[in-house]
């Protein structure tokens, strides 16, 4: 295998069109450049450069070699930047978008710890249920709750979304706790208007996937508002545990039909594909995954 330094010197000669300029940029003597090119030609048994008193030109072999060498050097530079970035301090403004309920309950409270760990980062957080375009709106990271992440984005799975039936202990004491999904017809089922199927709830249960008709006196397009209605004892609802996990742990809400979970979605951290992921993005996503944990902290007392 050839000495890679010979290829580097050859590439600099091609880039500058001059032995003298290549020598100046590399801080070596002109004779060292000349000897390196001559040795490379000898080792390869072919002429790479045609020299005149005022001009250098590439032979056919020189053109072919220069294309390969250019790619090799680019890869080497990328590798060097990637290694160096591991030791860089994350810095700059990080623009993040997150859905309202998850962002308010789980992203915003975690930011003081994140910013204390990375004092050179500033966070610009947008809490919205509108999944905007990363490029048009300039987001570095979007947190999305979905079944199917955008195939044009890189999506790192942060946590599963478990949706469970719940109501207050007082509600169950007054109206009874359903023992099967079919018994939901007897209950005031408070529905989320964001659900793609109005009037039905879907579950994964012992008998597989089922679809159950429901009805009730209230439909709301926000899980936090829906949770408040349940906490006031108005009815029973199917809610994500990341919204009502603390209320379940404190006993303010209770689970019904624990063997029946809603069809799962996942929480993803999404970002644009990049040959080298900016260290501030990597730092944020790694922090978020660490903060949530392999078993999300809001589910730890609920899942066996």
C-alpha positions as a Markdown table, in Angstrom:
| # | Residue | x | y | z |
|---|---|---|---|---|
| 1 | Unk | 0.0 | 0.0 | 0.0 |
| 2 | Unk | 1.3 | 3.5 | -0.9 |
| 3 | Unk | 2.3 | 6.0 | 1.7 |
| 4 | Unk | -0.8 | 8.1 | 2.1 |
| 5 | Unk | 1.3 | 11.2 | 2.5 |
| 6 | Unk | 2.3 | 10.9 | -1.1 |
| 7 | Unk | -1.3 | 11.0 | -2.1 |
| 8 | Unk | -1.9 | 14.1 | 0.1 |
| 9 | Unk | 1.0 | 16.0 | -1.5 |
| 10 | Unk | -0.2 | 15.0 | -5.0 |
| 11 | Unk | -3.7 | 16.2 | -4.2 |
| 12 | Unk | -2.4 | 19.6 | -3.0 |
| 13 | Unk | -0.4 | 20.0 | -6.2 |
| 14 | Unk | -3.5 | 19.3 | -8.3 |
| 15 | Unk | -5.6 | 21.6 | -6.1 |
| 16 | Unk | -3.1 | 24.5 | -6.3 |
| 17 | Unk | -1.8 | 23.8 | -9.8 |
| 18 | Unk | 1.7 | 24.5 | -8.5 |
| 19 | Unk | 4.5 | 22.7 | -6.8 |
| 20 | Unk | 5.6 | 25.9 | -5.1 |
| 21 | Unk | 2.1 | 26.8 | -3.8 |
| 22 | Unk | 1.5 | 23.2 | -2.6 |
| 23 | Unk | 4.8 | 23.4 | -0.7 |
| 24 | Unk | 3.8 | 26.8 | 0.8 |
| 25 | Unk | 0.4 | 25.5 | 2.0 |
| 26 | Unk | 1.9 | 22.3 | 3.5 |
| 27 | Unk | 4.9 | 24.2 | 5.0 |
| 28 | Unk | 7.4 | 21.9 | 3.3 |
| 29 | Unk | 10.1 | 22.5 | 0.7 |
| 30 | Unk | 9.4 | 22.6 | -3.0 |
| 31 | Unk | 12.0 | 19.9 | -3.6 |
| 32 | Unk | 10.1 | 17.7 | -1.1 |
| 33 | Unk | 6.9 | 18.1 | -3.1 |
| 34 | Unk | 8.7 | 17.3 | -6.3 |
| 35 | Unk | 10.4 | 14.2 | -4.9 |
| 36 | Unk | 7.0 | 13.0 | -3.5 |
| 37 | Unk | 5.3 | 13.3 | -6.8 |
| 38 | Unk | 8.2 | 11.6 | -8.6 |
| 39 | Unk | 8.2 | 8.7 | -6.1 |
| 40 | Unk | 4.4 | 8.3 | -6.6 |
| 41 | Unk | 4.8 | 8.2 | -10.3 |
| 42 | Unk | 7.7 | 5.7 | -10.0 |
| 43 | Unk | 5.8 | 3.4 | -7.6 |
| 44 | Unk | 2.7 | 3.5 | -9.8 |
| 45 | Unk | 4.8 | 3.1 | -13.0 |
| 46 | Unk | 2.9 | 5.9 | -14.8 |
| 47 | Unk | 3.1 | 9.6 | -15.5 |
| 48 | Unk | 0.6 | 11.6 | -13.5 |
| 49 | Unk | 1.6 | 15.2 | -14.3 |
| 50 | Unk | 2.9 | 16.9 | -17.5 |
| 51 | Unk | 5.2 | 19.7 | -16.5 |
| 52 | Unk | 6.2 | 22.8 | -18.4 |
| 53 | Unk | 8.0 | 26.0 | -17.2 |
| 54 | Unk | 4.6 | 27.7 | -16.6 |
| 55 | Unk | 1.9 | 25.1 | -16.5 |
| 56 | Unk | 1.0 | 21.7 | -15.0 |
| 57 | Unk | -1.6 | 19.4 | -16.5 |
| 58 | Unk | -2.9 | 16.0 | -15.6 |
| 59 | Unk | -2.4 | 12.9 | -17.7 |
| 60 | Unk | -5.3 | 10.5 | -18.0 |
| 61 | Unk | -3.9 | 8.4 | -15.1 |
| 62 | Unk | -3.5 | 11.6 | -13.1 |
| 63 | Unk | -7.1 | 12.6 | -13.7 |
| 64 | Unk | -8.3 | 9.2 | -12.6 |
| 65 | Unk | -6.1 | 9.2 | -9.5 |
| 66 | Unk | -7.0 | 12.7 | -8.5 |
| 67 | Unk | -10.7 | 11.8 | -8.3 |
| 68 | Unk | -10.0 | 8.9 | -6.0 |
| 69 | Unk | -7.6 | 10.8 | -3.9 |
| 70 | Unk | -10.1 | 13.7 | -3.5 |
| 71 | Unk | -12.7 | 11.3 | -2.1 |
| 72 | Unk | -10.2 | 9.7 | 0.2 |
| 73 | Unk | -9.2 | 13.0 | 1.6 |
| 74 | Unk | -12.8 | 14.1 | 2.0 |
| 75 | Unk | -13.6 | 11.0 | 4.0 |
| 76 | Unk | -10.5 | 11.5 | 6.1 |
| 77 | Unk | -11.5 | 15.1 | 6.9 |
| 78 | Unk | -15.1 | 13.9 | 7.8 |
| 79 | Unk | -13.6 | 11.3 | 10.1 |
| 80 | Unk | -11.4 | 13.8 | 11.8 |
| 81 | Unk | -14.3 | 16.2 | 12.3 |
| 82 | Unk | -16.5 | 13.4 | 13.7 |
| 83 | Unk | -13.8 | 12.4 | 16.2 |
| 84 | Unk | -13.1 | 16.0 | 17.2 |
| 85 | Unk | -16.8 | 16.7 | 17.7 |
| 86 | Unk | -16.9 | 14.0 | 20.4 |
| 87 | Unk | -14.7 | 16.2 | 22.5 |
| 88 | Unk | -16.4 | 19.5 | 21.6 |
| 89 | Unk | -18.6 | 21.3 | 24.1 |
| 90 | Unk | -22.2 | 21.4 | 22.8 |
| 91 | Unk | -23.1 | 25.1 | 22.2 |
| 92 | Unk | -25.4 | 27.3 | 20.3 |
| 93 | Unk | -29.2 | 27.7 | 20.1 |
| 94 | Unk | -31.2 | 24.5 | 20.0 |
| 95 | Unk | -34.7 | 24.9 | 18.4 |
| 96 | Unk | -37.1 | 22.2 | 19.6 |
| 97 | Unk | -40.8 | 21.6 | 18.9 |
| 98 | Unk | -43.0 | 19.4 | 21.1 |
| 99 | Unk | -46.7 | 18.5 | 21.4 |
| 100 | Unk | -48.4 | 20.5 | 24.1 |
| 101 | Unk | -49.2 | 17.9 | 26.8 |
| 102 | Unk | -45.9 | 16.0 | 26.5 |
| 103 | Unk | -43.9 | 19.3 | 26.3 |
| 104 | Unk | -45.5 | 20.9 | 29.2 |
| 105 | Unk | -45.4 | 17.8 | 31.5 |
| 106 | Unk | -42.1 | 16.3 | 30.5 |
| 107 | Unk | -39.8 | 18.5 | 28.3 |
| 108 | Unk | -40.1 | 21.9 | 30.0 |
| 109 | Unk | -39.5 | 20.5 | 33.5 |
| 110 | Unk | -36.4 | 18.7 | 32.3 |
| 111 | Unk | -34.8 | 21.7 | 30.7 |
| 112 | Unk | -33.2 | 23.2 | 33.8 |
| 113 | Unk | -31.2 | 20.0 | 34.3 |
| 114 | Unk | -30.3 | 19.9 | 30.6 |
| 115 | Unk | -29.1 | 23.5 | 30.6 |
| 116 | Unk | -27.1 | 23.0 | 33.8 |
| 117 | Unk | -25.3 | 20.1 | 32.1 |
| 118 | Unk | -24.7 | 22.1 | 28.9 |
| 119 | Unk | -24.3 | 25.8 | 29.9 |
| 120 | Unk | -23.2 | 26.8 | 26.3 |
| 121 | Unk | -26.6 | 25.8 | 24.9 |
| 122 | Unk | -29.6 | 28.0 | 24.7 |
| 123 | Unk | -33.0 | 26.3 | 24.1 |
| 124 | Unk | -35.8 | 27.8 | 21.9 |
| 125 | Unk | -38.8 | 25.6 | 22.8 |
| 126 | Unk | -42.1 | 25.7 | 20.8 |
| 127 | Unk | -45.0 | 23.9 | 22.4 |
| 128 | Unk | -47.6 | 23.2 | 19.7 |
| 129 | Unk | -49.7 | 20.3 | 18.4 |
| 130 | Unk | -49.0 | 21.4 | 14.9 |
| 131 | Unk | -46.2 | 19.2 | 13.4 |
| 132 | Unk | -44.5 | 21.8 | 11.2 |
| 133 | Unk | -41.8 | 21.3 | 8.6 |
| 134 | Unk | -38.4 | 21.1 | 10.1 |
| 135 | Unk | -36.7 | 22.9 | 7.3 |
| 136 | Unk | -39.3 | 25.7 | 6.8 |
| 137 | Unk | -39.6 | 26.4 | 10.5 |
| 138 | Unk | -36.0 | 25.8 | 11.4 |
| 139 | Unk | -36.3 | 23.2 | 14.1 |
| 140 | Unk | -33.3 | 21.2 | 15.1 |
| 141 | Unk | -35.5 | 18.5 | 16.8 |
| 142 | Unk | -39.2 | 17.7 | 16.8 |
| 143 | Unk | -40.8 | 15.5 | 19.4 |
| 144 | Unk | -43.6 | 13.6 | 17.7 |
| 145 | Unk | -46.2 | 11.2 | 19.0 |
| 146 | Unk | -47.1 | 8.9 | 16.1 |
| 147 | Unk | -47.4 | 5.4 | 14.6 |
| 148 | Unk | -45.4 | 6.2 | 11.5 |
| 149 | Unk | -42.5 | 8.7 | 11.7 |
| 150 | Unk | -41.8 | 10.8 | 8.5 |
| 151 | Unk | -39.6 | 8.6 | 6.3 |
| 152 | Unk | -37.6 | 11.7 | 5.3 |
| 153 | Unk | -36.5 | 12.3 | 8.9 |
| 154 | Unk | -34.3 | 10.4 | 11.3 |
| 155 | Unk | -36.5 | 9.2 | 14.2 |
| 156 | Unk | -35.2 | 8.0 | 17.5 |
| 157 | Unk | -37.7 | 6.1 | 19.6 |
| 158 | Unk | -37.9 | 7.7 | 23.1 |
| 159 | Unk | -40.8 | 5.9 | 24.7 |
| 160 | Unk | -44.0 | 3.9 | 24.0 |
| 161 | Unk | -47.4 | 5.6 | 24.4 |
| 162 | Unk | -49.6 | 3.5 | 26.6 |
| 163 | Unk | -53.3 | 4.6 | 26.7 |
| 164 | Unk | -55.3 | 3.2 | 29.6 |
| 165 | Unk | -58.9 | 3.5 | 30.8 |
| 166 | Unk | -59.2 | 5.5 | 33.9 |
| 167 | Unk | -61.6 | 7.3 | 36.2 |
| 168 | Unk | -61.7 | 8.6 | 39.8 |
| 169 | Unk | -62.2 | 6.1 | 42.6 |
| 170 | Unk | -65.5 | 7.9 | 43.4 |
| 171 | Unk | -66.7 | 7.4 | 39.8 |
| 172 | Unk | -66.1 | 3.7 | 40.0 |
| 173 | Unk | -67.7 | 3.5 | 43.4 |
| 174 | Unk | -70.9 | 5.2 | 42.1 |
| 175 | Unk | -71.1 | 3.5 | 38.7 |
| 176 | Unk | -69.1 | 0.4 | 39.0 |
| 177 | Unk | -65.8 | -0.7 | 37.4 |
| 178 | Unk | -66.2 | -2.3 | 33.9 |
| 179 | Unk | -65.0 | -5.9 | 33.8 |
| 180 | Unk | -65.1 | -6.3 | 30.1 |
| 181 | Unk | -64.9 | -3.7 | 27.2 |
| 182 | Unk | -68.5 | -4.5 | 26.3 |
| 183 | Unk | -69.6 | -3.0 | 29.6 |
| 184 | Unk | -68.4 | 0.4 | 28.5 |
| 185 | Unk | -71.8 | 1.0 | 26.9 |
| 186 | Unk | -73.1 | 1.6 | 30.4 |
| 187 | Unk | -70.6 | 4.3 | 31.1 |
| 188 | Unk | -70.1 | 8.0 | 30.3 |
| 189 | Unk | -67.1 | 7.7 | 28.0 |
| 190 | Unk | -65.3 | 11.0 | 27.5 |
| 191 | Unk | -63.6 | 11.0 | 24.1 |
| 192 | Unk | -60.7 | 12.8 | 22.6 |
| 193 | Unk | -61.6 | 14.7 | 19.5 |
| 194 | Unk | -58.1 | 14.1 | 18.0 |
| 195 | Unk | -58.9 | 10.4 | 17.8 |
| 196 | Unk | -59.2 | 9.3 | 14.1 |
| 197 | Unk | -62.3 | 7.2 | 14.9 |
| 198 | Unk | -65.0 | 9.0 | 16.7 |
| 199 | Unk | -67.5 | 6.8 | 18.7 |
| 200 | Unk | -65.1 | 3.9 | 19.0 |
| 201 | Unk | -62.1 | 2.9 | 21.1 |
| 202 | Unk | -59.6 | 0.2 | 20.0 |
| 203 | Unk | -57.8 | -2.1 | 22.4 |
| 204 | Unk | -55.2 | -4.9 | 22.4 |
| 205 | Unk | -56.5 | -7.5 | 24.8 |
| 206 | Unk | -56.3 | -11.2 | 25.6 |
| 207 | Unk | -58.5 | -12.0 | 22.6 |
| 208 | Unk | -56.4 | -9.7 | 20.3 |
| 209 | Unk | -57.3 | -6.4 | 18.7 |
| 210 | Unk | -60.9 | -5.3 | 19.3 |
| 211 | Unk | -63.0 | -2.2 | 18.5 |
| 212 | Unk | -65.6 | -1.1 | 21.0 |
| 213 | Unk | -68.4 | 1.5 | 20.4 |
| 214 | Unk | -68.6 | 4.2 | 23.1 |
| 215 | Unk | -70.8 | 7.2 | 23.8 |
| 216 | Unk | -70.6 | 10.1 | 26.3 |
| 217 | Unk | -71.5 | 13.7 | 27.1 |
| 218 | Unk | -68.1 | 15.3 | 26.4 |
| 219 | Unk | -65.6 | 15.3 | 23.6 |
| 220 | Unk | -62.4 | 17.5 | 23.9 |
| 221 | Unk | -59.5 | 18.0 | 21.5 |
| 222 | Unk | -56.8 | 18.2 | 24.3 |
| 223 | Unk | -55.7 | 15.3 | 26.6 |
| 224 | Unk | -54.9 | 17.6 | 29.5 |
| 225 | Unk | -58.3 | 19.1 | 29.4 |
| 226 | Unk | -59.8 | 15.7 | 29.1 |
| 227 | Unk | -57.9 | 14.5 | 32.1 |
| 228 | Unk | -59.2 | 17.4 | 34.1 |
| 229 | Unk | -62.8 | 16.4 | 33.2 |
| 230 | Unk | -62.0 | 12.8 | 34.4 |
| 231 | Unk | -60.5 | 14.1 | 37.6 |
| 232 | Unk | -63.7 | 16.1 | 38.3 |
| 233 | Unk | -65.6 | 12.7 | 38.2 |
| 234 | Unk | -67.5 | 13.4 | 35.0 |
| 235 | Unk | -66.8 | 10.0 | 33.4 |
| 236 | Unk | -64.3 | 7.4 | 32.2 |
| 237 | Unk | -61.6 | 8.1 | 29.5 |
| 238 | Unk | -58.9 | 6.5 | 27.5 |
| 239 | Unk | -55.8 | 8.6 | 28.2 |
| 240 | Unk | -52.0 | 8.3 | 27.6 |
| 241 | Unk | -50.1 | 7.5 | 30.8 |
| 242 | Unk | -47.6 | 10.3 | 30.1 |
| 243 | Unk | -50.5 | 12.7 | 30.8 |
| 244 | Unk | -52.0 | 11.0 | 33.9 |
| 245 | Unk | -49.2 | 8.9 | 35.3 |
| 246 | Unk | -48.7 | 11.0 | 38.4 |
| 247 | Unk | -52.5 | 11.1 | 39.1 |
| 248 | Unk | -52.5 | 7.2 | 38.8 |
| 249 | Unk | -49.5 | 6.9 | 41.2 |
| 250 | Unk | -51.1 | 9.2 | 43.7 |
| 251 | Unk | -54.4 | 7.3 | 43.6 |
| 252 | Unk | -56.4 | 10.3 | 42.3 |
| 253 | Unk | -57.3 | 8.1 | 39.2 |
| 254 | Unk | -57.6 | 4.3 | 38.9 |
| 255 | Unk | -57.2 | 2.0 | 36.0 |
| 256 | Unk | -60.1 | -0.1 | 34.6 |
| 257 | Unk | -59.5 | -3.1 | 32.4 |
| 258 | Unk | -55.7 | -3.3 | 32.9 |
| 259 | Unk | -55.4 | -6.2 | 30.5 |
| 260 | Unk | -56.7 | -4.0 | 27.7 |
| 261 | Unk | -54.4 | -1.4 | 26.4 |
| 262 | Unk | -55.1 | 1.0 | 23.5 |
| 263 | Unk | -53.1 | 0.3 | 20.3 |
| 264 | Unk | -49.7 | 1.8 | 21.1 |
| 265 | Unk | -48.0 | 4.7 | 19.4 |
| 266 | Unk | -44.5 | 6.0 | 20.3 |
| 267 | Unk | -42.8 | 9.2 | 21.2 |
| 268 | Unk | -40.0 | 10.0 | 18.7 |
| 269 | Unk | -37.3 | 12.6 | 18.6 |
| 270 | Unk | -37.0 | 13.5 | 14.9 |
| 271 | Unk | -34.3 | 15.4 | 13.1 |
| 272 | Unk | -33.0 | 15.9 | 9.6 |
| 273 | Unk | -30.6 | 13.4 | 8.1 |
| 274 | Unk | -27.0 | 14.6 | 8.3 |
| 275 | Unk | -23.7 | 13.1 | 7.5 |
| 276 | Unk | -22.5 | 14.4 | 10.9 |
| 277 | Unk | -25.2 | 15.0 | 13.5 |
| 278 | Unk | -24.5 | 18.4 | 15.3 |
| 279 | Unk | -23.3 | 17.7 | 18.8 |
| 280 | Unk | -26.0 | 19.9 | 20.4 |
| 281 | Unk | -28.7 | 17.7 | 18.8 |
| 282 | Unk | -27.0 | 14.5 | 19.9 |
| 283 | Unk | -26.6 | 15.9 | 23.4 |
| 284 | Unk | -30.3 | 16.8 | 23.7 |
| 285 | Unk | -31.7 | 13.5 | 22.4 |
| 286 | Unk | -29.3 | 11.5 | 24.5 |
| 287 | Unk | -30.3 | 13.5 | 27.6 |
| 288 | Unk | -34.0 | 13.1 | 26.8 |
| 289 | Unk | -33.6 | 9.3 | 26.4 |
| 290 | Unk | -31.6 | 9.1 | 29.7 |
| 291 | Unk | -34.2 | 11.3 | 31.5 |
| 292 | Unk | -37.2 | 9.2 | 30.4 |
| 293 | Unk | -35.4 | 5.9 | 30.9 |
| 294 | Unk | -35.8 | 2.5 | 29.4 |
| 295 | Unk | -39.1 | 2.2 | 31.3 |
| 296 | Unk | -40.6 | 5.7 | 31.2 |
| 297 | Unk | -40.7 | 7.1 | 34.7 |
| 298 | Unk | -44.4 | 7.8 | 34.5 |
| 299 | Unk | -45.1 | 4.1 | 33.9 |
| 300 | Unk | -42.7 | 2.5 | 36.4 |
| 301 | Unk | -45.4 | 1.9 | 39.0 |
| 302 | Unk | -48.0 | 0.7 | 36.5 |
| 303 | Unk | -46.2 | -1.8 | 34.3 |
| 304 | Unk | -45.1 | -5.1 | 35.9 |
